[in-house]
C-alpha cells in the first residue's frame, strides 16, 4: 500500500512524504515534486499504459516555489492518485525505478532472491 501522508517545507522547497507498507513494514520516502517528474520519465518505458504526459503541471514561476497550503494539499491528493495508478498498471511487480523512489527496492529485491533460492518463480 502506498500513501502520500504529508507535505513539509523548508528553505530548499516542498517535500511530499510517502509511506509504503510492504511485508508488514512501513517504508518512508520524502520526495520533491521534481522527483515525481523524473520518476514519470523513468517509468514510461516500463509501463506502456502510463499516460505520456505527467498528470500535474509544474509551477514555473518563482513565486510558486513555496506553494500555498491549498495547492500543496491538492498536489498531495493528485500525487497519491498517480502513485496508485503506477502501482496498479505495473502489477504484479513494479519497476525498479518505482521501488527505488518508494525506498523499498532493497527489501523487494532481497525477498525475490530469497524466494527464487527456494524454487519459487518470481
Secondary structure, DSSP 8 states (H G I E B T S, - for coil): -EEEEEEEEETTEEEEEEEEEETTEEEEEEE-HHHHHHHHHHHTTT-TTS-SS-SS----SGGGSS--HHHHHHHHHHHHHHHHHHHHHHTTS--HHHHHHTT-HHHHHHHHHHHHHTT---
